[in-house]
Amino acid sequence: MKAIIQRVQKSYVSVSGEVVSSIGPGLCVLVGIHKEDKQQDIDYIVRKILNIRIFEDDGKRWQKSVKDLNQEVLCVSQFTLYSKLKGNKPDYSQNMGGDDAKSFYEQFLSSMKNNYCEEKVKDGKFGAMMQVSLVNDGPVTITLESPKSPQIDPEI
């Protein structure tokens, strides 16, 4: 899994001109799902998102997490995070496919809510053409990717 974590003053997602989710201060997180992702990737990404210390405390930087401050998180599925360019055209062969990705993303959201606070975790609309608006605070943007287990050679 891959996540682009942005510290925001506010953020919202709209679909066809209608706002489907909005938050005040907190994190806007773009989430990409790799075709080989497993539950351990969800566990890692969720733990990091909720505990990353990118907020100030008493004027000191990098002291508090979104959980520490009881702020909101807006998660947005982002199919293009695992694209690779083939010439000038994006290739999406590393992404998890449609129905599986939707189910996996729902597992991710459930884990976010279970590990934090259901009312504080919002999301866009999976698979829709979304418009994401935000006021980046800082700006602070962190790229995070779950570690991949080494491939085991079946012949060894």
Buried (B, 14 or more C-beta within 10 A) or exposed (E): BBBBBBBBEBBBBBBEEEEBBBBEBBBBBBBBBBEEBEEEBBBBBBEBBBEBEBBBEEEEEEBBBBBEBEBBBBBBBBBEBBBEEEEEEEEEEBBBEEEEBBEBBEEBBBBBBEBBBEEBBBBBBBEEEBEBEBEEBEEBBBEBBBEEEEEEEEEE
